[in-house]
Every structure is written in structure tokens, then in C-alpha cells.
Amino acid sequence: MKLDVNKQYSGFVISQAAYIDEIQSEAYVMEHTYSGARLLYLGNNDDNKVFSISFRTPPYDDTGVAHIL
């Protein structure tokens, strides 16, 4: 499936597109127009499907104490 840069799909605008030879995948960086959430989509013919959500957790200070428990 080929997606066009600067076009909107299901509320997401494609900001970057590239083919990655090492993993035989089309990579798309998208941004949700309402929330600003960013999405990296890798399209390929692999049967294994993966989903991940991540978020930043900056420390409150530079003492080296773990901020995630």
C-alpha cells in the first residue's frame, strides 16, 4: 500500500515516507491532526504483527534517581 506525503488518512497526515531495504518495508511517519500524536507505520509482507505505544518520561532533576518504577 502506497501512501502520499501531505495527504490525510483516517485523521493522520503523512509527513515522511521512505523505503527501508534492510527490512523490506515502506516506512511512514504520520501525525494525528486532532491530538498531535505521532505514528510510525511499517508496511511489509510479514505475517507477524506488532503494536507499541510509548511516551516520554523525563526526569524531574539530574540526581540520577530512577523516575520510573
The first five atom37 places (N, CA, C, CB, O) and aatype in JSON, in Angstrom:
{
  "aatype": [12, 11, 10, 3, 19, 2, 11, 5, 18, 15, 7, 13, 19, 9, 15, 5, 0, 0, 18, 9, 3, 6, 9, 5, 15, 6, 0, 18, 19, 12, 6, 8, 16, 18, 15, 7, 0, 1, 10, 10, 18, 10, 7, 2, 2, 3, 3, 2, 11, 19, 13, 15, 9, 15, 13, 1, 16, 14, 14, 18, 3, 3, 16, 7, 19, 0, 8, 9, 10],
  "atom_mask": [
    [1, 1, 1, 1, 1],
    [1, 1, 1, 1, 1],
    [1, 1, 1, 1, 1],
    [1, 1, 1, 1, 1],
    [1, 1, 1, 1, 1],
    [1, 1, 1, 1, 1],
    [1, 1, 1, 1, 1],
    [1, 1, 1, 1, 1],
    [1, 1, 1, 1, 1],
    [1, 1, 1, 1, 1],
    [1, 1, 1, 0, 1],
    [1, 1, 1, 1, 1],
    [1, 1, 1, 1, 1],
    [1, 1, 1, 1, 1],
    [1, 1, 1, 1, 1],
    [1, 1, 1, 1, 1],
    [1, 1, 1, 1, 1],
    [1, 1, 1, 1, 1],
    [1, 1, 1, 1, 1],
    [1, 1, 1, 1, 1],
    [1, 1, 1, 1, 1],
    [1, 1, 1, 1, 1],
    [1, 1, 1, 1, 1],
    [1, 1, 1, 1, 1],
    [1, 1, 1, 1, 1],
    [1, 1, 1, 1, 1],
    [1, 1, 1, 1, 1],
    [1, 1, 1, 1, 1],
    [1, 1, 1, 1, 1],
    [1, 1, 1, 1, 1],
    [1, 1, 1, 1, 1],
    [1, 1, 1, 1, 1],
    [1, 1, 1, 1, 1],
    [1, 1, 1, 1, 1],
    [1, 1, 1, 1, 1],
    [1, 1, 1, 0, 1],
    [1, 1, 1, 1, 1],
    [1, 1, 1, 1, 1],
    [1, 1, 1, 1, 1],
    [1, 1, 1, 1, 1],
    [1, 1, 1, 1, 1],
    [1, 1, 1, 1, 1],
    [1, 1, 1, 0, 1],
    [1, 1, 1, 1, 1],
    [1, 1, 1, 1, 1],
    [1, 1, 1, 1, 1],
    [1, 1, 1, 1, 1],
    [1, 1, 1, 1, 1],
    [1, 1, 1, 1, 1],
    [1, 1, 1, 1, 1],
    [1, 1, 1, 1, 1],
    [1, 1, 1, 1, 1],
    [1, 1, 1, 1, 1],
    [1, 1, 1, 1, 1],
    [1, 1, 1, 1, 1],
    [1, 1, 1, 1, 1],
    [1, 1, 1, 1, 1],
    [1, 1, 1, 1, 1],
    [1, 1, 1, 1, 1],
    [1, 1, 1, 1, 1],
    [1, 1, 1, 1, 1],
    [1, 1, 1, 1, 1],
    [1, 1, 1, 1, 1],
    [1, 1, 1, 0, 1],
    [1, 1, 1, 1, 1],
    [1, 1, 1, 1, 1],
    [1, 1, 1, 1, 1],
    [1, 1, 1, 1, 1],
    [1, 1, 1, 1, 1]
  ],
  "atom_positions": [
    [[0.85, -1.17, 0.0], [0.0, 0.0, 0.0], [0.9, 1.24, 0.0], [-0.97, 0.0, 1.23], [1.73, 1.4, 0.89]],
    [[0.73, 2.08, -0.98], [1.48, 3.33, -1.08], [0.62, 4.47, -0.57], [1.93, 3.59, -2.54], [-0.53, 4.62, -0.97]],
    [[1.19, 5.28, 0.33], [0.51, 6.45, 0.85], [1.24, 7.7, 0.37], [0.43, 6.42, 2.41], [2.46, 7.67, 0.18]],
    [[0.52, 8.78, 0.17], [1.09, 10.01, -0.34], [1.43, 10.98, 0.78], [0.14, 10.66, -1.32], [0.64, 11.17, 1.71]],
    [[2.62, 11.61, 0.7], [3.05, 12.6, 1.68], [2.13, 13.81, 1.6], [4.54, 13.02, 1.44], [1.69, 14.21, 0.52]],
    [[1.84, 14.39, 2.77], [0.98, 15.56, 2.95], [-0.5, 15.27, 2.66], [1.44, 16.68, 2.05], [-1.29, 16.2, 2.5]],
    [[-0.87, 14.01, 2.6], [-2.27, 13.64, 2.41], [-2.79, 13.06, 3.73], [-2.44, 12.61, 1.24], [-2.03, 12.47, 4.49]],
    [[-4.08, 13.23, 3.99], [-4.68, 12.76, 5.23], [-5.37, 11.42, 5.03], [-5.68, 13.79, 5.76], [-6.09, 11.22, 4.06]],
    [[-5.12, 10.5, 5.99], [-5.73, 9.17, 6.0], [-6.26, 8.91, 7.41], [-4.71, 8.05, 5.56], [-5.47, 8.87, 8.36]],
    [[-7.54, 8.75, 7.56], [-8.18, 8.43, 8.85], [-7.72, 9.36, 9.97], [-7.88, 6.99, 9.23], [-7.47, 8.91, 11.09]],
    [[-7.6, 10.64, 9.68], [-7.23, 11.61, 10.7], [-5.74, 11.82, 10.87], [0.0, 0.0, 0.0], [-5.32, 12.65, 11.67]],
    [[-4.91, 11.09, 10.12], [-3.46, 11.22, 10.19], [-2.93, 11.81, 8.89], [-2.8, 9.85, 10.48], [-3.34, 11.41, 7.81]],
    [[-2.0, 12.76, 9.0], [-1.35, 13.34, 7.84], [0.04, 12.72, 7.71], [-1.26, 14.9, 7.95], [0.79, 12.67, 8.68]],
    [[0.37, 12.26, 6.52], [1.68, 11.65, 6.26], [2.7, 12.78, 6.14], [1.65, 10.77, 4.96], [2.57, 13.65, 5.28]],
    [[3.73, 12.76, 7.01], [4.76, 13.81, 6.96], [6.04, 13.31, 6.27], [5.09, 14.3, 8.37], [6.77, 14.11, 5.69]],
    [[6.32, 12.01, 6.34], [7.51, 11.45, 5.7], [7.2, 10.05, 5.2], [8.71, 11.42, 6.68], [6.39, 9.33, 5.78]],
    [[7.87, 9.66, 4.11], [7.73, 8.32, 3.57], [9.08, 7.89, 3.01], [6.62, 8.25, 2.48], [9.77, 8.68, 2.37]],
    [[9.44, 6.62, 3.25], [10.71, 6.1, 2.74], [10.64, 4.58, 2.7], [11.92, 6.57, 3.62], [9.89, 3.96, 3.45]],
    [[11.44, 3.98, 1.81], [11.55, 2.53, 1.75], [12.82, 2.13, 2.49], [11.56, 2.01, 0.28], [13.87, 2.73, 2.27]],
    [[12.73, 1.13, 3.36], [13.88, 0.65, 4.13], [14.27, -0.72, 3.6], [13.56, 0.59, 5.67], [13.56, -1.7, 3.83]],
    [[15.38, -0.79, 2.88], [15.83, -2.03, 2.24], [16.11, -3.15, 3.24], [17.08, -1.77, 1.43], [15.76, -4.31, 2.99]],
    [[16.72, -2.82, 4.38], [17.13, -3.84, 5.34], [15.98, -4.68, 5.86], [17.82, -3.19, 6.5], [16.16, -5.86, 6.18]],
    [[14.8, -4.11, 5.92], [13.64, -4.85, 6.42], [12.53, -4.95, 5.37], [13.09, -4.19, 7.69], [11.41, -5.34, 5.69]],
    [[12.84, -4.59, 4.13], [11.89, -4.65, 3.02], [10.54, -4.06, 3.41], [11.72, -6.1, 2.54], [9.5, -4.72, 3.28]],
    [[10.56, -2.82, 3.88], [9.34, -2.19, 4.38], [9.21, -0.75, 3.9], [9.3, -2.23, 5.9], [10.2, -0.04, 3.72]],
    [[7.98, -0.35, 3.7], [7.66, 1.06, 3.48], [7.45, 1.68, 4.85], [6.39, 1.24, 2.55], [6.67, 1.17, 5.65]],
    [[8.15, 2.78, 5.13], [8.03, 3.46, 6.42], [7.31, 4.78, 6.22], [9.42, 3.69, 7.07], [7.61, 5.53, 5.3]],
    [[6.35, 5.06, 7.1], [5.59, 6.3, 7.05], [5.56, 6.92, 8.43], [4.15, 6.06, 6.52], [5.26, 6.24, 9.41]],
    [[5.87, 8.21, 8.51], [5.73, 8.96, 9.75], [4.47, 9.8, 9.58], [7.0, 9.86, 10.06], [4.34, 10.56, 8.61]],
    [[3.54, 9.65, 10.53], [2.25, 10.33, 10.45], [2.01, 11.14, 11.71], [1.1, 9.31, 10.23], [2.58, 10.86, 12.77]],
    [[1.16, 12.15, 11.59], [0.75, 12.92, 12.76], [-0.77, 13.06, 12.76], [1.43, 14.32, 12.77], [-1.38, 13.41, 11.75]],
    [[-1.36, 12.77, 13.92], [-2.81, 12.88, 14.07], [-3.18, 14.36, 14.12], [-3.31, 12.13, 15.34], [-2.62, 15.11, 14.92]],
    [[-4.11, 14.78, 13.28], [-4.43, 16.2, 13.17], [-5.07, 16.77, 14.42], [-5.34, 16.43, 11.99], [-4.86, 17.95, 14.74]],
    [[-5.84, 15.98, 15.14], [-6.54, 16.5, 16.32], [-5.67, 16.49, 17.57], [-7.8, 15.68, 16.57], [-5.61, 17.48, 18.29]],
    [[-4.99, 15.36, 17.84], [-4.25, 15.22, 19.1], [-2.76, 15.53, 18.97], [-4.41, 13.83, 19.61], [-2.11, 15.8, 19.98]],
    [[-2.22, 15.5, 17.75], [-0.78, 15.72, 17.58], [0.04, 14.47, 17.81], [0.0, 0.0, 0.0], [1.27, 14.52, 17.75]],
    [[-0.61, 13.35, 18.08], [0.11, 12.09, 18.29], [0.86, 11.7, 17.03], [-0.87, 10.95, 18.71], [0.35, 11.87, 15.92]],
    [[2.07, 11.18, 17.2], [2.87, 10.74, 16.06], [2.81, 9.22, 15.94], [4.33, 11.21, 16.19], [2.73, 8.51, 16.94]],
    [[2.85, 8.75, 14.7], [2.74, 7.33, 14.41], [3.8, 6.95, 13.39], [1.32, 6.97, 13.9], [3.97, 7.63, 12.38]],
    [[4.5, 5.86, 13.65], [5.42, 5.28, 12.67], [4.78, 3.99, 12.19], [6.86, 5.03, 13.28], [4.56, 3.07, 12.98]],
    [[4.5, 3.92, 10.9], [3.88, 2.74, 10.31], [4.89, 2.07, 9.38], [2.58, 3.11, 9.54], [5.47, 2.73, 8.51]],
    [[5.1, 0.77, 9.57], [5.97, -0.01, 8.69], [5.1, -1.02, 7.95], [7.11, -0.73, 9.5], [4.55, -1.93, 8.57]],
    [[4.99, -0.86, 6.66], [4.18, -1.77, 5.85], [5.06, -2.78, 5.13], [0.0, 0.0, 0.0], [5.99, -2.4, 4.43]],
    [[4.76, -4.08, 5.31], [5.51, -5.14, 4.64], [4.65, -6.4, 4.55], [6.84, -5.44, 5.4], [3.48, -6.38, 4.92]],
    [[5.24, -7.49, 4.06], [4.51, -8.75, 3.88], [4.7, -9.73, 5.02], [4.93, -9.39, 2.59], [4.37, -10.91, 4.88]],
    [[5.22, -9.29, 6.15], [5.46, -10.17, 7.29], [4.13, -10.55, 7.95], [6.4, -9.48, 8.32], [3.26, -9.7, 8.13]],
    [[3.98, -11.84, 8.31], [2.76, -12.31, 8.98], [2.69, -11.88, 10.44], [2.67, -13.82, 8.89], [1.6, -11.79, 11.0]],
    [[3.84, -11.62, 11.07], [3.87, -11.2, 12.47], [3.46, -9.74, 12.57], [5.27, -11.41, 13.09], [3.97, -8.89, 11.84]],
    [[2.54, -9.45, 13.47], [2.05, -8.08, 13.67], [2.47, -7.6, 15.05], [0.5, -8.0, 13.5], [2.4, -8.35, 16.02]],
    [[2.9, -6.34, 15.14], [3.36, -5.77, 16.4], [2.72, -4.4, 16.59], [4.92, -5.66, 16.44], [2.53, -3.66, 15.63]],
    [[2.39, -4.08, 17.84], [1.8, -2.8, 18.19], [2.49, -2.3, 19.44], [0.25, -2.9, 18.39], [2.7, -3.06, 20.38]],
    [[2.84, -1.03, 19.47], [3.52, -0.48, 20.63], [3.08, 0.97, 20.85], [5.05, -0.56, 20.47], [2.91, 1.73, 19.9]],
    [[2.91, 1.33, 22.1], [2.66, 2.71, 22.48], [3.77, 3.13, 23.43], [1.23, 2.9, 23.14], [4.09, 2.41, 24.37]],
    [[4.35, 4.28, 23.17], [5.41, 4.77, 24.07], [5.19, 6.25, 24.34], [6.82, 4.54, 23.46], [4.53, 6.95, 23.57]],
    [[5.75, 6.71, 25.43], [5.63, 8.11, 25.79], [6.88, 8.54, 26.54], [4.36, 8.35, 26.65], [7.57, 7.72, 27.14]],
    [[7.16, 9.82, 26.5], [8.34, 10.36, 27.16], [8.14, 10.4, 28.66], [8.66, 11.76, 26.64], [7.04, 10.65, 29.15]],
    [[9.23, 10.14, 29.39], [9.2, 10.2, 30.85], [10.44, 10.94, 31.33], [9.12, 8.78, 31.48], [11.34, 10.32, 31.9]],
    [[10.51, 12.25, 31.1], [11.7, 13.0, 31.51], [11.84, 13.03, 33.04], [11.64, 14.42, 30.96], [10.84, 13.13, 33.75]],
    [[13.08, 12.95, 33.55], [13.29, 13.01, 35.0], [13.02, 14.43, 35.51], [14.73, 12.58, 35.36], [13.08, 15.4, 34.76]],
    [[12.71, 14.53, 36.8], [12.44, 15.83, 37.41], [13.71, 16.62, 37.69], [11.67, 15.64, 38.7], [13.7, 17.85, 37.72]],
    [[14.83, 15.88, 37.89], [16.1, 16.54, 38.18], [17.23, 15.66, 37.65], [16.27, 16.82, 39.71], [16.98, 14.64, 37.0]],
    [[18.46, 16.03, 37.92], [19.61, 15.29, 37.41], [20.36, 14.54, 38.5], [20.56, 16.24, 36.71], [21.58, 14.39, 38.42]],
    [[19.63, 14.05, 39.53], [20.28, 13.33, 40.63], [20.61, 11.89, 40.28], [19.41, 13.35, 41.85], [21.36, 11.24, 41.0]],
    [[20.06, 11.37, 39.18], [20.32, 10.01, 38.78], [19.36, 9.01, 39.39], [0.0, 0.0, 0.0], [19.45, 7.82, 39.1]],
    [[18.44, 9.45, 40.21], [17.44, 8.58, 40.81], [16.44, 8.18, 39.74], [16.73, 9.28, 42.02], [15.98, 9.02, 38.96]],
    [[16.1, 6.89, 39.71], [15.15, 6.4, 38.7], [13.81, 7.12, 38.83], [14.95, 4.88, 38.82], [13.29, 7.26, 39.93]],
    [[13.26, 7.55, 37.71], [11.99, 8.25, 37.74], [10.84, 7.34, 37.3], [12.05, 9.49, 36.86], [9.67, 7.74, 37.34]],
    [[11.15, 6.13, 36.87], [10.14, 5.15, 36.52], [10.34, 3.93, 37.42], [10.23, 4.76, 35.0], [11.44, 3.38, 37.48]],
    [[9.32, 3.52, 38.1], [9.44, 2.35, 38.97], [8.52, 1.25, 38.48], [9.09, 2.71, 40.44], [8.47, 0.17, 39.08]]
  ]
}
